[in-house]
């Protein structure tokens, strides 16, 4: 649904500049100086303000390919490795055995040199390509935009204007968390409108995020960015925090620092001090998933399949017909793929909703969650166009609600049935909904309680879910779906 907000304009996507016009990049964007305080940004900038990502970034971006290659290698040589390292004395290599043939081949000095040379060449190629990719992938944050350049043969330049920034997200897949790396995703209006900085060190990524949010806020407030000084020079933006928002002690060694970064919940310390955090208990999250449509649908299909299987088996036994016996097994096999899909969705919901925390900082609202892979969304103030509170049918006895928001170019309707898109509260009670709305936009929560309980005019009763939607900067409440 499109919300008509006065004064808003269509938000352009970041642009990709073709390699055939390299001069366009420099002519268009080299005149945007870095604001004051840029020397406190991580890394060393060149004369135009461009900085490089972490050196291991290319390996992380190509990590899936590496895992696939390792998997193929292990699958083809698993029997050989098993007999080499795990077989007992009775399984010693004998004449004609693959292990014996393998060792005889390596005993040939020329063959061994060829194998070692091939492995070394492959390693050098991987390191060389990664180094070149790293050298050509740079970013900068100016008074106008966040920019990223990448590519060796086909160059790409993406640009996200500061006054069009909708949110700044930190994403940490499991492998990146282990290595202490974090990806920054700057979202603007429009489909595909984003600039990715993958990857930076975790503390460096948090510092860059705060810098972008500070500049974007100052830009919208009309401040002079050429003399803009950082307000986070005390390092508060880069501290690692526990689940309750308290900061970890200063690490004394690299291992402790890596452990703190891995367990960082990225909670705003000021919000923790003001006790303005909104959390979702694990038990409530688990219960909401079991009462969701994915679990209910899976249970209904399973019961139908079992019932038909029992009936078919009974008929087959009584009549001696093999067809009914076969249909019993077919009924279970038919619903099995659907069950697998629904169970996968439920696991994904739990993984992405685990440790959910919402907090309000100086420049943005911060929403973080995740079990193995974590995501923290930072939404600048003034970028939320509408808020929707929805109550599924089976949540009503418990008084649970889900809250989602509409950003420019990222509406609830476009998110469809996604369980994580634009979600600012996966499951919560009525008072949690009021706190979330008040945290997102102070002053808007007035009268929300009456709407949630059905006494106000904002509630739209519908089956199977109840919905309360608030279109900001407008006087009427209406459905957003």
N, C-alpha and C positions, 0 to 999 in steps of 0.2 A: 504494500500500500504506500502511496506517496503522500507525504505530509506537506501541506503548503505552509511553510514558515516564512513570514515576511522577511525580505532582505536577503534570504539565502539564494545562492546561485548554483548552477550545475557545477559540480566539482570535477575537474579534469583528472585523468589518470596520469601517472608518471609516464614520460615519453621515452621511447627507445630510439636513439639516433643511429642511422645506418653508418656502416664503416666507410661508405663512399663519400661521406661528407664529414671527415674528421674535424675540419675547421669550424664546423657549426658548434661543436661542443665548447671549444675555447672561446669563440666569439660570443656565445650566448651566456656563458656562466662564469667566466673568469673575472668578471667585474664585481662579484659578490664577495666582499671581504669577510674574513672571520671576525666575529664580535670579540670584544674584550673578554679576557678570561679563557680564551681558547687554548692558551699555553698549558692549562691545567687538564686538558683532554689527554687520554692515554695515547701513547705512541708519539712519533716525531712527524711533523707535517713538513711538506715541501713548500716552495715559495708561493704556491697557489692554495695551500691549505689541505692538500690531499694526504690521507693517511692510509696505512696498510692494515689489513686484518691480521689475525693471529697466524703464524706460519703453518700450523697444522690444519688450517681451514680446508685446503683442497682434499686432504685425506679424509676429513670428516664428511665433506660433501660427497665424496666417492666411496664412503664406507660401505654402502649397500652392495656396490659392485665387488668390492674386496671380499665381503662376506660370501657372496655367491661363488666367486672363484675358489675360495677356500673350501666351500661346501662341495663343489664339483671335484676338487682334488681329493678330498677325503673320501667321497663316495666311490671314486675309481680305484683308490689304493687302500681302502680300509682292510681288506683281507690280508694284503701284504704287510701292513703295519701291525695287524693283530698277531700274525705269526712271528714277526720280528721281535716284538716287545712283550707280548702277553702269553705266547704259547708255552706249554710245559716242556720238560726234557723229552717226553715221548714224541714231541712234534718237531724235533730238530730237523733242519733242512736235509733233505736227501737228494740224490741225483735226480735231476729233472724237476725239482721243486722250484716254484717261482722265486722264493727267497734266495735259494742257491744261485739261480740264474742272475738275480739282481746283483748279488755280491760279486759273481764272476765278471759281470759287465763293468762294475765299478773298479775291480782290480786291474782292469786295463787302464794304464796311466793316461793314454790319449783320450779315452772315453770319459774318464773322470774329469779331466781338464775341460772338456767340452761342456759337460753338465754344469760344473762350477762356473764356467764362463757365462753360460746361458742364464744361470740364476743371478749372477752379478750384473749382467747386462740388463736383465729385467728390473732389478732393484734400482739401477742407475736411471733407467728410463722413467720409472715411477717417480723417483725423487726429482729428476729433471723437469718432468712435466708439471709436477706439483709446485716446484719452485717458480717456474715461468708463470703458471696460473696465479700464484700468490703475488708475484711482482706486478702483474697487470690488473689485479683486483684491488681497487682503492675506494675510499669514501671520504666525504667531508661534510661538515655541518656549518653552513654560512648563515648570514643574516636573512637570507631569503628561503633556503630550502635545505633538505637532506638529499645528498646526491651519492650515486654509486656508479663506478665504471668497472667493467669486467670484459673478458674476452681477449684472445690473442689474434686469431684470424678474423673473426667476426666480432667487432667491438660493439658494446652496448652501454648506453648511458641512461640511467633512470634517475628521475628527479621528483621529489615530493615537496611541494611548497609548504612552508611552515603554517600559513594561514588556512591550509586545507587538510592538515593532519587530524585524523579522526581518533586514532589510538596508536600507542607505541607498546608493542608486546615483546616479552622475553620468552623464548622457547628453548627448552633444554631436553632434547631426547636423551635416553638412558646413556648411550655411549658418550655423548657430549658432557653429561653430568659427571661421569666417571673421570673424564679428562679435564674437567673444570672449564668447559667451554659453553658459551651461550650465544644464541642467534637473536638478533634484533629485527623485528618486523615493523616497519612504519606504514600504517594503513591510511589511505586517503579515500575520498569519495569515488564511487564508480567501481564496477566489477574489475578485479585484477589490479586495482590501484594500490600498489604497495612497493616499497623499497626494502630489500632484505640485506642485512649485514651479517653474513655467516662465514666465520664465527669470530667472536672476541673472547678474551678471558672473562670470567664471570663478573668480577669486580669492575673491570673496564666496561663491560656491557651495561652494568647498572649506572656507571658514571655517564656514559653516552646517552642513555635513556633520559636521565634527569636533565642533562643539558638540552636535549631536544624539547622536552616538556617545558622547561623554563623559557626557552626562546619562543616556542609556540605561544605560550601564555602572554609573554611580553609583546609579541607581535599583535595578538588580538587586542591587547590593552592600549596599543598605540605608543608604546615606549620606544625610546631611542636605542635601537639594538647595536649601533656602532660603538656605543660606550657601555654596553650591557656587561655587568660583572656577575660572575657566578655567586650564588648565595649558598652553595653547598661546599664551600672550601674546607669546612671542618670535617669532611669525609662521611657525614651522616648518610649520604645517598648510597654509599658503597658498603655499609656495614651489613653483615649477615645476621639474620634473626631467627629465633626459634618459633615454634607454633604460637606461643602467647605474645609474640612481638618483642620479647626481650632480646637484647643484643648478646651475641656470643662474646666470650672473653677474647682479648687480642691473641692471635695464634703465636706460639713460640717456635714453630717449625713448619716446614712445607707440608708435611703429612697432616698436621692438625688443621692447617688452612684449607687443604683440599677436602678434608672431612666436613668442615664447617660450610664450605661452598656447596658440597653435595647435599647437605641437609638444610640449606638455606630456604626458609619459607617466604622470603621476600615480603615481609609485612612492614608497612610504614611505621617507624618507631613513634612518630607523633600521634598516629591514630591509636597505637597501643597505649600510650600514656594517657590519652583522652578517653580510653575505654570505649572507642567507637567502632570496634571490630564486630563483624558479623560472621559467624562460623556455622558450619553444618556438621553435627555429630555423625560419626560413622554409622551408628545404628540406625539413625533416621534415614541416611542416604541409602543404606542397604534395604530398609523397609520400603522406601519409595520406589526402588527398582523392582522389588518383588511385586508391588502393586501397580506397576506400570503396564502399559498395553503390550509391551514385548513379552513380559512374563505371563500375563493373562492369556494372550493369544497362544503362546507355546503350550501352556497347561491345557487349554481347551482342545487344541489339536491332538495333544498326546492322549487325553482321555477319550476322544472320539476314536483315535486309532486303536487304543487298547480295547475299547468296547466292541468295535467292529471285529477286531482280531479274536476276541473271546467268542462272540456270536458265530463268526465264520468257522472257528475251530469246532464249536459244539455241533453246528449243522453238518460239518464234514465228517465228524465221528459218527453221528447218528445215521447219516445217509450213505456213508462210505465214499463220498465224492471227494476226490483229490483237489478239485477246483476250489472248493471252499477253504481247504487247508492252505492252499497256495495264496488265496486272497488275504488270509490273515497276515502272512508275512509281507505281502505287497503293501498292505495298509500301513504297516510300521515303516517300511522303507520309503514310502511316499512322503511321510511327514518328517522323516529324519533330516533332510537338508534344511527344511524350514526351521526345525528346532536348533540346528547348528547356527544358523544365521541369527536367530533371536538371542541365543545364549551369547554369541559374540557381541551383539549390541549391548546386552546387559553388562558384560565384562568391561566393554569400552566405557559405558556410563559410570561404572564404579571407579575405573582407573582415572577418568578425567574429572570426576567430582570429588575424589578423595582429598581430604585436607583443604576443603574450600574455605577461603577467607576473603572478605571484602573490607577494605579500609579506605579512608579518605585522607589524602595528603594535601600539600600546599597547592599543587597545580593540577591534580588529577584524582580520579577514583581508581583504586588499584584492586583488581580481581585476580586471585591466584588459586590454582588447584593442580592436582596431579599426583599419581602414585609413583610410577616408574618414570614417565616423562612429564615434566611440569610446564605449565604455561601461565604467565602473568600478564594480564591486559591492563594497561594504564590508559584510561579514557579522560582526556582533558575536559575541564568544566565547559559547559555550553555546547558540547557536541552531541548530547542526547536529545533526540527529537520526540521520542515517545517511550512510555513505559507500559508494559503489559504484565498483569498478574493473572495466572491461569491455574485453575484447580481441576485436575482430572477427576473422573467419576469415583474411582476407588480410593482417592485421597480424602474425600469429603468427611468420612467418619473421624479422621484424625486431624482435620483442619489444616492440612498441608497445602502450600501454594508453590508455584514456580514463577519466577520473575525474569522477564527478558526485556531488552531495550532495542530501540531502533536508532541506528546511526545513519548518517548520510551515506547512501550507497550500500548499506548493509542492514536492510530491514528485516523484521520478523517474518514477513510473508516470503521473502526470498530465502530465508533460512529453512523454511518448510518444517519438516518434522525433526530437524537436527536437534540433538539433545544438548549440544554445547554451544551452538552458534548464538552469540549475543546474550548468553545466559549470565545473569548477575546474581541469581539465587536458585540453585538446582532444586532445593526443597526447604521449606521453612514454614513456621507457624504465622499466624496473623500479625503478631507483634514484630516478627522478623521482617515481614513484608513492609510494614510501616517504617521500620528502621532503615531498610535498604532504600526505599524511595526518598526518605529524608536525607540519607547520606548522598544519594545521587544528585538530588536537587532540593536544597533546603527550602522549606516553606510550601512545597507542593503537596506534602502528605496530609495537609489539613482536610478533613472530611473523608480521607481514604478508608478509615475504619467503617464508617457507615456504608460505603460502597462495597467493601468486602463482605459485610454481613447481610447485604441485600436491602438495607434501609435507605441507601442513597440512590441517586439517579445514575451513577456511573456504571452500575453492575448490569451486565447483559447476561441473562440466564439462557443457557443453551445446553443441549444434550449432545455429547456426554460430558462436556466440561463447562465450567463457569469461567467467565473472563471479565477482567476489569482493565480497561486501557485508558491511559491518560495521554493526550496529545499536548505536549508542552507548547507554551506561548499561544494556546488557543483556549477558549472558554468552555468548550464542550468536551465531555468524555465520550469516547466512542470505541468500538472494537477496532483492533489493529490487525486482525487476521481476516 
